[in-house]
């Protein structure tokens, strides 16, 4: 498992980066970029594999021994650090290989890695508060798992990245695999992170709201490309916009506006990943109702960890 990030091969949906010296190293701002100082002058090496999904960004990284000063956290949404083979110290707290770090917001952090570590950095677009995970105000929360739970999570992470690495036909091929993998991964996280109090207090209306969102997702998948607006959706389902907003927050943990924007971003990404001759970023974005290209590019990079031009270029050169 510790060698996974180093040996994964890139695909139309999986990008990889390798750094062999400190001067070429570039931090990846999925949970905060920060500044790193190597603890040793020899043996420098860092490898990472980056996978952008509809739910968020997965970064599998093999790091180097370092002191890392960082404003740690996802900004928006929720972040996780899942150890694969990893031990470090965060703000004076030792984090062993059985501990998941849950992050919301940003907090100054000093991270010391005495030796190379392998871990998953994951940023969800949702804050994941709707799932009953620890909901304290603390920006950093630590959750300890037993060996069985950690092994299950690590196996799912490896399966996800391997499937992305061999997805030669791009996003559409991977989508057929990603949904069951995603559900298995989220179920394993739920098992590890859902608090006892959350299990006792989940609202009885959850089933009703989940049905609304399932029908909404089916409607969006069948309606094809083009912008979709909340008032039109509310009329189509015979409910108020407020009901749709409540259902979305309860089921997906984000606003209806953010969810619809993300769906449109994902539609652009799927189009760019085809790499069709003559396709431009501007044309793909305009088809989904994005007209301000500067704002669109910044939002796309925030959602997927790369510029839309990079997605298109990788697809066209595969």
C-alpha positions as CSV (number, residue, x, y, z in Angstrom):
1,X,0.0,0.0,0.0
2,X,2.8,2.4,0.8
3,X,4.0,2.2,-2.8
4,X,0.6,2.9,-4.4
5,X,0.9,6.6,-5.1
6,X,4.4,6.1,-6.7
7,X,3.4,3.3,-9.1
8,X,-0.1,4.3,-10.2
9,X,-0.2,5.3,-13.9
10,X,-2.1,8.3,-15.1
11,X,-5.4,8.0,-17.1
12,X,-7.9,10.4,-18.6
13,X,-9.3,10.9,-15.1
14,X,-6.3,10.3,-12.8
15,X,-3.3,12.6,-12.8
16,X,0.0,11.9,-11.1
17,X,2.9,14.0,-10.0
18,X,6.4,13.1,-8.9
19,X,9.1,15.3,-7.4
20,X,12.7,14.3,-6.9
21,X,14.2,17.4,-5.3
22,X,13.0,20.1,-3.0
23,X,13.4,22.9,-5.6
24,X,10.9,21.3,-8.0
25,X,8.4,20.4,-5.2
26,X,5.0,22.0,-5.4
27,X,2.4,21.7,-2.6
28,X,-1.1,20.6,-3.5
29,X,-3.8,22.8,-1.9
30,X,-6.5,20.2,-1.3
31,X,-6.4,20.8,2.5
32,X,-4.0,23.7,2.5
33,X,-0.7,24.1,0.6
34,X,1.6,25.6,3.2
35,X,5.4,25.6,3.4
36,X,7.5,22.4,3.8
37,X,11.1,22.1,5.1
38,X,12.8,18.8,4.5
39,X,14.3,17.2,7.7
40,X,17.0,15.5,5.6
41,X,19.1,16.7,2.7
42,X,19.2,13.4,0.9
43,X,16.6,10.9,-0.3
44,X,14.0,13.5,-1.2
45,X,11.0,12.1,-3.1
46,X,7.3,12.8,-3.2
47,X,4.6,11.2,-5.3
48,X,0.9,11.8,-5.5
49,X,-2.1,10.7,-7.5
50,X,-5.1,13.0,-7.9
51,X,-8.6,11.9,-8.5
52,X,-11.5,14.4,-8.9
53,X,-15.0,13.0,-8.4
54,X,-18.4,14.5,-8.2
55,X,-18.3,14.3,-4.4
56,X,-14.8,15.9,-4.0
57,X,-11.1,15.5,-4.5
58,X,-9.1,12.4,-3.5
59,X,-5.3,12.9,-3.3
60,X,-3.2,9.8,-2.5
61,X,0.3,11.0,-1.4
62,X,3.6,9.6,-0.5
63,X,5.4,12.4,1.4
64,X,8.9,13.0,2.6
65,X,10.3,13.7,6.1
66,X,9.5,17.3,6.7
67,X,8.3,20.1,8.9
68,X,5.1,21.5,7.4
69,X,3.6,24.9,8.3
70,X,0.1,25.1,6.9
71,X,-3.3,26.7,7.3
72,X,-4.9,23.3,7.5
73,X,-8.4,22.5,6.3
74,X,-10.8,22.4,3.4
75,X,-12.1,26.0,3.5
76,X,-15.6,24.9,2.3
77,X,-16.9,21.4,2.9
78,X,-15.2,18.8,5.0
79,X,-11.7,17.3,4.8
80,X,-10.2,14.0,5.9
81,X,-6.7,12.7,6.4
82,X,-6.8,8.8,6.2
83,X,-3.5,7.1,7.1
84,X,-2.3,4.3,4.8
85,X,1.2,4.0,6.4
86,X,1.6,7.2,8.4
87,X,2.6,8.6,11.7
88,X,3.0,12.3,12.3
89,X,2.6,15.1,14.9
90,X,0.0,17.9,14.4
91,X,0.3,20.9,16.8
92,X,1.9,18.7,19.4
93,X,-0.5,15.7,19.1
94,X,0.9,12.4,17.9
95,X,-1.2,10.9,15.1
96,X,-0.7,7.2,14.7
97,X,-1.7,4.8,11.9
98,X,-5.1,4.2,13.4
99,X,-6.3,7.8,13.5
100,X,-8.4,9.6,10.9
101,X,-8.3,13.4,11.1
102,X,-11.6,15.2,10.3
103,X,-11.3,18.8,9.3
104,X,-13.8,21.6,8.9
105,X,-12.8,25.2,8.2
106,X,-9.1,26.3,8.4
107,X,-6.7,26.2,11.4
108,X,-3.0,27.1,11.6
109,X,-1.1,23.8,12.0
110,X,2.5,22.7,12.4
111,X,2.9,19.2,11.1
112,X,6.1,17.1,11.6
113,X,6.7,13.9,9.6
114,X,9.8,12.2,10.9
115,X,9.8,9.8,7.9
116,X,8.0,9.4,4.6
117,X,4.3,8.8,5.0
118,X,1.5,7.6,2.8
119,X,-2.0,8.9,3.3
120,X,-5.2,10.0,1.6
121,X,-6.1,13.6,1.6
122,X,-9.8,14.0,0.8
123,X,-11.9,17.1,0.5
124,X,-15.7,16.7,0.2
125,X,-17.7,19.5,-1.4
126,X,-20.3,18.9,1.3
127,X,-19.7,19.7,5.0
128,X,-20.9,16.1,5.7
129,X,-22.7,17.3,8.9
130,X,-25.9,15.6,7.6
131,X,-24.4,12.2,8.0
132,X,-24.0,12.3,11.8
133,X,-20.2,12.5,11.8
134,X,-18.6,14.3,14.8
135,X,-20.1,17.8,14.8
136,X,-17.9,19.7,17.3
137,X,-16.8,23.3,16.6
138,X,-13.2,22.2,16.7
139,X,-11.5,22.5,13.3
140,X,-9.4,19.4,14.0
141,X,-11.1,16.3,15.3
142,X,-9.4,12.9,15.7
143,X,-11.2,9.6,15.3
144,X,-9.5,6.3,16.2
145,X,-10.4,3.1,14.3
146,X,-9.8,-0.5,15.1
147,X,-7.6,-2.6,12.7
148,X,-10.6,-4.1,10.9
149,X,-12.1,-0.7,10.1
150,X,-8.8,0.8,8.9
151,X,-8.1,-2.2,6.7
152,X,-11.5,-1.9,5.1
153,X,-11.0,1.8,4.4
154,X,-7.5,1.2,2.9
155,X,-8.7,-1.6,0.7
156,X,-11.5,0.7,-0.7
157,X,-9.0,3.5,-1.3
158,X,-6.7,1.2,-3.2
159,X,-9.6,-0.2,-5.2
160,X,-10.8,3.3,-6.1
161,X,-7.4,4.5,-7.4
162,X,-6.6,1.3,-9.3
163,X,-10.0,1.5,-11.0
164,X,-9.3,5.1,-12.0
165,X,-5.8,4.3,-13.2
166,X,-7.1,1.7,-15.7
167,X,-10.1,3.7,-16.9
168,X,-8.8,4.1,-20.4
169,X,-12.1,5.4,-21.8
170,X,-12.3,8.1,-19.3
171,X,-15.1,9.4,-17.0
172,X,-18.0,7.5,-18.5
173,X,-16.2,4.1,-18.0
174,X,-15.2,5.1,-14.5
175,X,-18.7,6.3,-13.5
176,X,-20.0,2.7,-13.9
177,X,-17.6,1.7,-11.2
178,X,-17.4,4.8,-9.1
179,X,-21.0,4.8,-7.7
180,X,-20.7,1.4,-6.0
181,X,-17.2,2.1,-4.9
182,X,-18.3,5.5,-3.5
183,X,-21.2,4.0,-1.6
184,X,-18.9,1.3,-0.1
185,X,-16.4,4.0,0.9
186,X,-19.0,6.3,2.5
187,X,-20.6,3.3,4.3
188,X,-17.2,2.5,5.8
189,X,-16.6,6.1,6.8
190,X,-20.1,6.2,8.3
191,X,-19.4,3.1,10.3
192,X,-16.3,4.7,11.7
193,X,-17.5,8.3,12.2
194,X,-21.2,8.4,12.9
195,X,-21.8,9.2,16.6
196,X,-24.1,7.4,18.9
197,X,-26.2,10.5,19.5
198,X,-26.7,11.0,15.8
199,X,-28.1,7.5,15.4
200,X,-30.6,8.3,18.1
201,X,-31.7,11.7,16.8
202,X,-31.9,11.3,13.0
203,X,-35.1,13.1,11.8
204,X,-38.0,10.9,10.7
205,X,-38.4,13.0,7.6
206,X,-35.1,11.7,6.2
207,X,-36.7,9.0,4.1
208,X,-39.1,11.5,2.5
209,X,-36.3,13.9,1.6
210,X,-34.1,11.2,0.3
211,X,-36.8,10.1,-2.1
212,X,-37.2,13.7,-3.4
213,X,-33.4,13.9,-4.0
214,X,-33.3,10.5,-5.7
215,X,-36.0,11.7,-8.1
216,X,-34.2,15.0,-8.6
217,X,-31.0,13.2,-9.5
218,X,-32.8,11.0,-12.0
219,X,-34.5,14.1,-13.5
220,X,-31.2,15.9,-13.9
221,X,-29.5,12.8,-15.5
222,X,-32.3,12.5,-18.0
223,X,-32.7,16.2,-18.8
224,X,-29.3,16.4,-20.6
225,X,-27.1,19.5,-20.8
226,X,-27.9,23.0,-20.1
227,X,-28.5,25.1,-16.9
228,X,-31.2,24.1,-14.5
229,X,-32.9,26.5,-12.1
230,X,-34.4,25.8,-8.6
231,X,-37.8,27.3,-9.3
232,X,-38.2,25.1,-12.4
233,X,-37.3,22.0,-10.5
234,X,-39.7,22.9,-7.6
235,X,-42.5,23.2,-10.1
236,X,-41.6,20.0,-11.8
237,X,-41.8,18.1,-8.5
238,X,-44.8,20.0,-7.1
239,X,-42.9,21.2,-4.0
240,X,-41.6,24.5,-2.8
241,X,-38.0,25.7,-3.4
242,X,-37.6,25.7,0.3
243,X,-38.6,22.0,0.5
244,X,-36.0,21.2,-2.2
245,X,-33.4,23.2,-0.3
246,X,-34.2,21.4,3.0
247,X,-34.1,18.0,1.3
248,X,-30.7,18.8,-0.3
249,X,-29.2,20.0,2.9
250,X,-30.4,16.9,4.8
251,X,-29.3,14.4,2.2
252,X,-26.2,15.9,0.6
253,X,-25.1,18.4,3.2
254,X,-25.0,21.4,0.9
255,X,-27.2,24.1,-0.5
256,X,-29.4,23.5,-3.6
257,X,-27.5,26.2,-5.5
258,X,-24.1,24.7,-4.8
259,X,-25.3,21.2,-5.7
260,X,-26.8,22.4,-9.1
261,X,-23.6,24.3,-9.8
262,X,-21.5,21.2,-9.1
263,X,-23.7,19.1,-11.4
264,X,-23.1,21.6,-14.2
265,X,-19.4,21.7,-13.5
266,X,-19.4,17.9,-13.6
267,X,-21.2,18.0,-17.0
268,X,-18.5,20.3,-18.3
269,X,-15.8,18.0,-17.0
270,X,-17.2,15.0,-18.7
271,X,-17.4,16.9,-22.0
272,X,-13.8,18.1,-21.6
273,X,-12.6,14.5,-20.8
274,X,-13.7,13.3,-24.2
275,X,-10.9,15.3,-25.8
276,X,-12.9,15.7,-29.0
277,X,-11.1,17.5,-31.8
278,X,-12.1,21.2,-32.0
279,X,-13.6,21.2,-28.5
280,X,-12.8,24.3,-26.5
281,X,-13.2,25.1,-22.8
282,X,-15.3,28.1,-23.6
283,X,-17.8,26.1,-25.7
284,X,-18.1,23.3,-23.1
285,X,-18.7,25.9,-20.3
286,X,-21.2,27.9,-22.3
287,X,-23.3,24.8,-23.0
288,X,-23.9,24.5,-19.3
289,X,-24.7,28.2,-18.8
290,X,-21.3,29.5,-17.6
291,X,-20.6,32.8,-19.2
292,X,-17.9,34.4,-17.1
293,X,-14.8,32.4,-18.0
294,X,-12.6,33.8,-15.2
295,X,-15.1,32.9,-12.5
296,X,-15.8,29.5,-14.1
297,X,-12.1,28.6,-14.3
298,X,-11.5,29.5,-10.6
299,X,-14.6,27.5,-9.5
300,X,-13.6,24.5,-11.7
301,X,-10.2,24.5,-10.2
302,X,-11.7,24.7,-6.7
303,X,-14.0,21.7,-7.3
304,X,-11.6,19.5,-9.3
305,X,-8.1,20.5,-8.3
306,X,-7.0,21.5,-11.9
307,X,-7.9,24.1,-14.5
308,X,-10.4,23.1,-17.2
309,X,-7.7,23.6,-19.8
310,X,-5.6,20.9,-18.1
311,X,-8.5,18.4,-18.2
312,X,-8.9,19.0,-21.9
313,X,-5.2,18.9,-22.7
314,X,-4.7,15.6,-20.8
315,X,-7.7,14.0,-22.7
316,X,-6.4,15.2,-26.1
317,X,-2.9,13.9,-25.5
318,X,-3.7,10.5,-24.2
